[in-house]
Amino acid sequence: MAISAITLAELSAGVHLVTGNDPQGSDERARRADILQRAENEFDPIPFDADAARAFGRISAAVQARGRTPRRRVADLMIASVSTAAGLPLYTTNPNDFEGLDGIVRVMPVSRP
C-alpha cells in the first residue's frame, strides 16, 4: 500500500498545529502523532514528481472549468495528482471534494473508522 507524500505532510502539519497545553490539546496532539506514525510505518510514500505536476495542471483546469477555485484546494488536488500519475485510485473519506473529476481521478470513497 502507498500514501502520497503530500498526505504525510498534511498529517505532520496536523500534529504541529494543535494549540493549547491543556490536557485536551495534549491528547489531540498525541492522537494525531499516533496517526502520523502509523501512516509512516504502514505505507510507502509516493512523491510529487514531474508526472504528478502535469496531472496537477489537468486537474486544476478541470476544477476551474466547473466553476470552482483550485487555489483553495491545492493539497487535495496535489494528492489527487499523485494518485492519477501513479495510475492508482484515490481513497478518500471526502469524495465530494473530487466531484466533477470523473475520467481524470478514480475516486474510491471510504468510511471513517
N, C-alpha and C positions, 0 to 999 in steps of 0.2 A: 504494500500500500504506500501511497505517496501523499504529500501535502505541499502546497505552494509555499515557497519561502516568504511570500507576501503574507500568507496566513500566519506563519510563525512570527513575523514582525508585528502583526496586529495583536497576537496573543502576548508577546513580550511587552508591548506598549501597555496593554491592559493591566499587567502586573504593576507597572511603574506609575500608572495614572490613578491608582486608588488613593483617595485622600483620607486624612484622619488617622490619628494614632490611637483612637479608642478601640475597644475590643471588636466592634463591628467592622471597622476598617481593616484591622489586622486579620480578622477571619476571612474577609473578602480577598485581601491580598494573598493569603495562603491558599485559598481555593483556586485563584487564578494561576498562581505559581505551580500548583499541582497539575492543572490542565496543561500548562505550557510544557512542563517536564514530561508528562505522559505523551504529548504530541511529539516532542523531540525524540523520545525513545522508541515510539511505535511507528513513525513514518519517516520516509526518506524525503528530504526537501527537494522540490523541483525549482530551479532558479528561473528568474525572469530574464530571458535571453533575447537575442535578436528576433527569433521566430515569434516569441510572445509579444515583442514590441510591435511587430507587423500586425499580429492579431488584435492587439490593443487599438490600433488605428481603425481597423474594420469595425470592431465592436463599438468604439466611441462614435463613429459615424452613424451606425445603426441606432444607437441610443438617441443621438441628436435628431435623426430623421423621424423619430417617434415623438418629438417634442419634449424630450427630457434633457436634463443637463448632465453631461458626463463628468464635469469637474467635481461635483458633489459626491461622486461615487467612484473616485479613482481607484481606491484599494480594491473594491469589489470587482471592478472591471479589469484590473490587472490580474486578479486571481482567476477570473473567467478566461483571460487571455492565455495564462499559463496552461490551464487545462485544455483549451482549444488547440494551442500549438503542440501540446504533447499528444493530442488525439484521445484525450481522456474525458469522461463525463465529469461535470461539476456537481458534487454532492453538497447540498445546502439546506439549512433549516429555513432559509428565506428565499424560496423560489420566485416570489413576486418581484424581487429585486432584479430579476433577469428576464422579466416579461418582454416579449417582442424580439427576443434574440434567437428565436427558432431558426434553425438552419445554420446558425453560426456556433452557438453554445449548446451542448447537450446537458440540460439541467435535470438532475435527479433529486427530487425532494426527499428529505429525511425528517423524522420527528425528533424533537429534543428529548434527550434521555430523562 
